[in-house]
Amino acid sequence: MEAVNISSSFTLLGFSNIPCNQLALFALLLVIYLLTWISNLLLLTSITLSPDLDSPMYFFLGNLSLVDICFSTVTVPQLLHGLCYGRLRISFLCCFLQMYFLVSLGVTENFLLAVMAFDRYLAICNPLRYTSIMNRRVCSILVVASWFTAALHSFLHTFIISKLAYCEDKLIQHFFCDVTALIKIACSSTTLPEMLLYTEASSAIIIPLLFIMTSYSLIAQAIVKLKTAESRRKAFVSCSSHLIVVSLFYGTVIFIYFRPPSSYSANYDRMISLGYTVITPMLNPFIYSLRNHEVKDTLKKLIQRRQLSLPRRGYV
């Protein structure tokens, strides 16, 4: 047993012990990473520049795109490096910094998804008071509170786990410094970190999820009461993209962090973790863009405006 210090390091196993085509996986993940950046930046640019998207829903969506860009950037470049060179050495400081940002960004996404559900609830169930309640000041407070609260959660979590003593080889069977993987290789008592993990998970994951489920149960009741089929269709379409994103994100996160320790499988966890760290950040902007006519129309206008602004070459 050895206590970690600022000069200590860990070894990230990555996918080096899993039989797969490392080059093909590298190429696939590189394409996904580039698509994540391009699609989220396009969505952010559209929301920032277009007056048609100046509404609370798109303000929250822009913050979600920013979280997705940061979330994938914290993990994917390191994963690509590991696929090229095998096992990757990572310092104590970098490992726990990575954990801090991952937990913080993950919890921020939880809160933002809950805030977006509340926004849809107000828009559908209380449309007459929507603009007065969900004004710019309230939206800013909700977003700042989401980022700040998540940062506090992450700091507490990272601080306690960094105080553990780890076995001499310090081999992390994951492609990033995951909470459960670090607890698994600790040689000192992990009672407090495990209690913190489940407490933090219940407050930062389950409570927002219950809030989302409650909001959508009230939304469903309101949609059923709408008089025309067209009104019900429009209300459902305005919520469907958010529901798909919620299902993708919470499906993988709950599978990873809410199950008995006896069912822990390092190889399986690494594959499932690709879902919420790599796949979901890429899919989110496509889900919102492809199912939203306002976003698609704005993107078309921006592309057309860009084409018109390009200088045309003449012929001599």
C-alpha positions in Angstrom: 0.0 0.0 0.0 1.2 3.4 -0.9 -0.2 6.9 -0.3 -0.4 9.0 -3.5 1.3 12.3 -3.6 1.9 15.0 -6.2 4.7 13.0 -7.8 2.8 9.7 -8.0 1.3 8.4 -11.2 -1.3 5.8 -12.3 -1.4 3.6 -15.4 -4.6 3.7 -17.5 -5.2 0.3 -19.1 -7.6 1.6 -21.7 -8.5 -1.0 -24.3 -5.1 -2.5 -24.5 -6.2 -5.8 -22.9 -9.4 -6.1 -24.9 -9.1 -8.0 -28.2 -10.1 -5.5 -30.9 -8.7 -3.7 -33.9 -7.0 -0.8 -32.2 -6.5 1.1 -35.5 -10.1 0.8 -36.5 -11.3 1.8 -33.1 -8.9 4.8 -33.2 -10.3 5.9 -36.6 -13.9 5.5 -35.5 -13.4 7.5 -32.2 -11.5 10.2 -34.1 -14.4 10.6 -36.5 -16.9 10.7 -33.6 -14.8 13.3 -31.8 -14.6 15.6 -34.8 -18.3 15.2 -35.4 -18.9 16.1 -31.8 -17.0 19.3 -32.1 -18.4 20.3 -35.5 -22.1 19.5 -34.7 -22.0 21.2 -31.3 -20.2 24.3 -32.6 -22.7 24.6 -35.4 -25.5 24.4 -32.9 -23.9 26.9 -30.6 -23.2 29.3 -33.5 -26.8 29.0 -34.7 -28.2 29.8 -31.2 -25.7 32.7 -30.7 -26.2 34.4 -34.1 -29.9 33.8 -34.9 -32.6 36.0 -33.4 -35.1 33.2 -34.2 -33.5 31.0 -31.5 -33.4 33.7 -28.8 -35.5 31.8 -26.3 -34.9 30.0 -23.0 -35.1 26.6 -24.5 -32.2 27.3 -26.9 -30.3 29.2 -24.2 -30.3 26.0 -22.2 -29.5 23.9 -25.3 -26.5 26.1 -26.0 -25.1 25.4 -22.5 -25.8 21.6 -23.0 -23.7 21.8 -26.2 -20.9 23.5 -24.3 -21.0 20.7 -21.7 -20.9 18.1 -24.4 -17.8 19.6 -26.1 -16.0 19.8 -22.8 -17.1 16.3 -21.7 -15.7 14.6 -24.8 -12.6 16.7 -24.7 -11.7 15.6 -21.2 -11.7 11.9 -22.2 -11.4 11.3 -26.0 -7.9 12.8 -26.8 -6.4 10.7 -24.0 -8.3 7.6 -25.2 -7.0 8.2 -28.7 -3.4 8.5 -27.3 -3.9 5.2 -25.4 -5.1 3.4 -28.6 -1.9 4.5 -30.4 0.6 3.8 -27.6 -1.1 1.2 -25.4 -1.1 1.7 -21.6 -0.9 5.4 -20.6 0.9 6.8 -17.6 -1.0 9.7 -16.0 0.2 11.7 -13.1 -1.7 12.0 -9.8 -2.6 15.6 -10.4 -3.8 15.1 -14.0 -5.8 12.0 -12.9 -7.8 13.8 -10.2 -8.1 16.9 -12.3 -9.7 14.7 -15.0 -12.0 13.2 -12.4 -13.0 16.6 -11.1 -14.0 17.9 -14.6 -15.8 14.7 -15.5 -17.9 14.6 -12.4 -18.5 18.4 -12.6 -19.6 18.2 -16.2 -21.7 15.1 -15.7 -23.6 16.7 -12.8 -24.0 19.9 -14.7 -25.6 18.0 -17.5 -28.0 16.3 -15.0 -29.1 19.7 -13.7 -29.4 21.2 -17.2 -31.6 18.3 -18.4 -33.8 18.9 -15.3 -34.0 22.7 -16.0 -34.9 22.0 -19.6 -37.7 19.7 -18.5 -39.0 22.5 -16.2 -38.8 24.9 -19.2 -41.0 22.5 -21.3 -43.4 22.1 -18.4 -43.9 25.9 -18.1 -44.2 26.3 -21.9 -46.9 23.6 -22.2 -48.7 23.6 -18.8 -48.6 27.4 -18.1 -48.0 29.2 -21.4 -49.6 32.5 -20.4 -47.1 33.0 -17.6 -44.1 31.4 -19.4 -42.4 34.6 -20.6 -42.8 36.4 -17.3 -41.5 33.4 -15.3 -38.7 32.2 -17.6 -37.1 35.6 -18.2 -33.4 36.2 -19.0 -32.5 36.7 -15.4 -34.1 33.5 -14.2 -32.5 31.5 -17.0 -29.1 32.9 -16.2 -29.6 32.1 -12.5 -30.6 28.5 -13.3 -27.6 27.9 -15.5 -25.1 29.5 -13.1 -26.6 27.5 -10.2 -26.2 24.3 -12.3 -22.5 24.9 -13.0 -21.7 26.1 -9.5 -23.5 23.3 -7.6 -21.9 20.7 -9.9 -18.5 22.2 -9.2 -19.0 21.9 -5.4 -20.2 18.3 -5.7 -17.2 17.4 -7.8 -14.7 19.1 -5.5 -16.0 17.2 -2.4 -16.0 13.9 -4.3 -12.5 14.4 -5.8 -11.0 15.6 -2.5 -12.1 12.5 -0.5 -11.1 10.0 -3.2 -7.7 11.6 -3.6 -7.0 11.0 0.1 -7.2 7.2 -0.4 -4.1 5.0 -0.4 -3.6 2.9 -3.6 -2.0 -0.4 -4.3 1.6 -0.3 -5.6 0.9 -1.0 -9.3 -1.9 1.7 -9.5 -3.3 0.1 -12.6 -6.7 1.7 -13.5 -8.8 -0.7 -15.6 -10.4 2.1 -17.6 -9.6 4.7 -20.3 -10.1 7.6 -17.9 -9.9 8.3 -14.1 -13.3 7.0 -13.2 -14.6 7.1 -9.7 -15.5 3.5 -9.4 -12.3 2.3 -11.1 -10.2 4.3 -8.6 -12.2 3.0 -5.6 -11.6 -0.5 -6.9 -7.8 -0.3 -6.8 -7.7 1.5 -3.4 -5.9 -0.5 -0.6 -7.3 1.6 2.3 -10.8 1.6 3.6 -13.3 2.8 0.9 -16.4 3.0 3.1 -16.5 6.8 3.1 -15.9 7.2 -0.7 -18.5 4.5 -1.4 -21.1 6.2 0.9 -20.3 9.5 -0.8 -20.6 7.9 -4.2 -24.1 6.7 -3.5 -25.1 9.9 -1.7 -23.8 12.1 -4.4 -25.4 9.9 -7.1 -28.8 9.9 -5.3 -28.7 13.7 -5.0 -27.0 14.7 -8.3 -28.6 12.0 -10.5 -31.7 10.5 -9.0 -33.3 13.8 -7.8 -33.0 15.6 -11.2 -34.2 12.4 -12.9 -37.3 12.3 -10.5 -37.9 16.0 -11.3 -37.8 15.3 -15.0 -40.2 12.3 -14.7 -42.6 14.4 -12.6 -42.4 17.3 -15.1 -43.2 15.0 -18.0 -46.0 13.2 -16.2 -47.7 16.7 -15.7 -46.9 17.5 -19.4 -48.5 14.3 -20.5 -51.6 15.1 -18.6 -51.7 18.6 -20.2 -51.2 17.2 -23.7 -54.0 14.7 -23.3 -56.4 17.6 -22.5 -55.5 19.6 -25.6 -58.5 19.8 -27.9 -57.0 19.2 -31.4 -54.7 16.5 -32.6 -52.4 19.1 -34.2 -51.9 20.8 -30.8 -51.1 17.5 -29.2 -48.6 16.7 -32.0 -46.8 20.0 -31.7 -46.6 19.7 -27.9 -45.2 16.2 -28.2 -42.6 17.2 -30.9 -41.3 20.0 -28.7 -40.6 17.5 -25.9 -39.5 14.4 -27.9 -35.9 15.5 -28.6 -35.3 16.2 -24.9 -36.8 12.8 -23.9 -34.5 11.0 -26.3 -31.4 12.8 -24.9 -32.5 12.1 -21.3 -33.0 8.4 -22.1 -29.6 8.1 -23.7 -27.7 9.8 -20.9 -29.5 8.4 -17.9 -29.6 4.9 -19.4 -25.9 4.5 -19.4 -25.1 6.5 -16.3 -27.6 4.5 -14.1 -26.2 1.2 -15.5 -22.7 2.2 -14.5 -23.2 3.7 -11.0 -26.4 2.0 -9.7 -25.8 -1.7 -9.4 -24.4 -4.1 -6.9 -20.6 -4.2 -6.5 -20.6 -7.9 -7.2 -21.7 -7.3 -10.8 -18.7 -5.0 -11.5 -17.0 -5.8 -14.8 -14.1 -3.6 -15.9 -14.2 -4.6 -19.6 -18.0 -4.2 -19.8 -17.9 -0.9 -17.9 -15.3 0.5 -20.4 -17.6 -0.3 -23.3 -20.7 1.1 -21.7 -18.8 4.3 -20.6 -18.2 5.1 -24.2 -22.0 5.7 -24.4 -22.1 8.8 -22.1 -18.6 10.1 -22.6 -18.3 9.7 -26.4 -21.5 8.7 -28.2 -24.1 10.9 -26.4 -22.2 14.2 -26.8 -22.0 13.5 -30.5 -25.7 12.5 -30.9 -27.3 15.3 -28.8 -26.9 18.1 -31.4 -28.1 15.8 -34.2 -31.2 14.8 -32.2 -32.1 18.4 -31.5 -31.3 19.6 -35.0 -33.0 16.8 -37.0 -36.2 16.9 -34.9 -36.4 20.7 -34.8 -37.5 22.7 -37.8 -36.4 26.0 -36.2 -32.8 24.8 -35.8 -32.7 23.3 -39.3 -34.1 26.5 -40.9 -31.5 28.6 -39.0 -28.7 26.3 -40.1 -29.8 26.6 -43.7 -30.0 30.4 -43.5 -26.5 30.6 -42.0 -25.1 28.3 -44.7 -26.8 30.3 -47.5 -25.6 33.6 -45.9 -22.0 32.2 -45.8 -22.2 31.1 -49.4 -23.4 34.6 -50.5 -20.6 36.3 -48.6 -17.9 34.2 -50.3 -16.1 36.1 -53.0 -16.8 34.8 -56.5 -13.9 34.3 -58.9 -14.3 35.8 -62.3 -13.0 34.3 -65.6 -10.4 36.1 -67.8 
